[in-house]
Amino acid sequence: MVSDYCGFYGVRPRREALEALSRALIADPEQAGAQLIARGGRRSPVGFATVFWSWSTLSAHRVGIMNDLFVVPEARGAGVGAALIDASRGLCREHGARALEWQTAPDNDRAQALYERVGARREEWIDYSLDV
């Protein structure tokens, strides 16, 4: 499912790298973060969210960064995404974070509609990235 998510955005990380990420989250959820899995009928995975921990200097509080949110196509529109966001918010509360933050592709209108339905507000910041 994580590979499907990466493919949605046109990237193909090595399987070993994805497995290392999952192991890091399982080994130290207090410091690293967590991966939440939504299960459908027959307990098969239908979606996931990955939340990493960070700090905001401007608010002087811990924040959760929802780096990933993915629902398999056949489960979209069934409330899975909203449930994963709600579970991510709960996880943030449990770990002392004051906010859950994330970004989405500008053309992902369906996801943006979900975010507005759950009460998220669009921020005014512009993202940058540098390879290191």
C-alpha positions in Angstrom: 0.0 0.0 0.0 2.9 2.4 0.8 4.3 1.6 -2.7 0.9 2.4 -4.2 1.0 5.8 -2.4 4.5 6.5 -3.7 3.4 5.6 -7.2 0.5 8.0 -6.9 3.1 10.8 -6.7 5.3 9.3 -9.4 8.2 8.2 -7.1 9.6 4.7 -6.5 11.8 4.5 -3.4 13.7 1.3 -2.8 11.7 -1.3 -0.8 14.5 -1.5 1.7 14.3 2.2 2.4 10.5 2.0 3.0 11.0 -1.0 5.3 13.7 0.9 7.3 11.2 3.8 7.7 8.5 1.5 9.1 11.0 -0.2 11.4 12.1 3.2 12.8 8.5 4.2 13.5 7.8 0.9 15.2 11.0 1.0 17.3 10.6 4.5 18.7 7.1 6.0 18.3 7.6 8.5 21.1 10.5 10.2 19.3 10.0 9.3 15.6 6.3 9.1 15.0 3.8 6.5 14.0 2.1 4.9 11.1 -1.6 4.3 11.4 -3.3 1.6 9.3 -7.0 1.6 8.5 -8.5 -1.8 7.9 -11.6 -2.7 5.9 -13.5 -6.0 5.4 -11.5 -9.1 6.1 -9.1 -6.8 8.0 -7.3 -5.9 4.8 -5.5 -2.5 4.8 -7.4 0.2 3.0 -5.5 3.3 4.1 -2.7 4.7 6.2 -1.4 7.9 7.7 2.2 8.6 8.8 2.7 11.2 11.6 6.2 12.5 12.5 6.9 14.7 15.6 8.4 18.1 15.3 8.4 21.4 17.2 7.1 24.8 16.2 9.2 27.7 17.3 6.4 30.2 16.6 4.0 28.5 18.9 6.6 26.9 21.2 4.8 23.6 21.1 5.2 20.1 19.8 3.4 19.4 16.5 2.5 16.3 14.5 3.4 16.4 10.8 1.1 14.1 8.8 3.6 13.4 6.1 1.4 10.8 4.4 -2.3 10.1 4.1 -3.5 7.5 1.6 -6.7 5.6 1.0 -6.9 2.8 -1.7 -9.1 3.9 -4.6 -11.9 1.4 -3.9 -12.3 2.7 -0.3 -12.3 6.4 -1.1 -15.5 8.3 -0.2 -16.3 5.8 2.6 -14.9 7.9 5.5 -11.5 6.2 5.8 -9.6 9.4 5.2 -11.6 11.3 7.8 -11.1 8.4 10.3 -7.4 8.5 9.7 -7.2 12.2 10.2 -9.2 11.9 13.4 -7.0 9.1 14.7 -3.9 11.2 13.8 -5.4 14.1 15.9 -5.9 11.7 18.8 -2.3 10.4 18.5 -1.1 14.1 18.6 -3.1 14.7 21.8 -1.6 11.5 23.4 1.9 12.7 22.6 1.5 16.3 23.8 1.3 17.9 20.3 -0.8 21.0 19.9 -1.4 20.8 16.2 -1.5 18.4 13.3 -0.1 19.9 10.1 0.2 18.6 6.5 0.5 19.6 2.9 -1.1 18.3 -0.3 -0.5 18.7 -4.0 -2.2 21.8 -5.4 -4.2 19.7 -7.9 -5.5 17.2 -5.3 -9.0 18.7 -5.2 -10.6 15.6 -3.7 -8.2 15.6 -0.7 -8.6 19.3 -0.2 -12.4 18.9 0.0 -11.9 16.2 2.7 -9.6 18.5 4.6 -12.2 21.3 4.6 -14.9 18.9 5.7 -12.9 17.9 8.7 -12.4 21.5 9.7 -8.8 22.0 8.6 -7.7 25.5 7.6 -5.5 26.3 4.6 -2.3 28.0 5.7 -0.5 30.8 3.8 3.1 29.4 4.0 5.0 28.4 0.8 7.1 25.2 1.0 10.7 24.9 -0.1 13.1 22.0 -0.4 16.8 21.4 -0.9 18.5 18.2 -1.7 21.4 17.5 0.7 
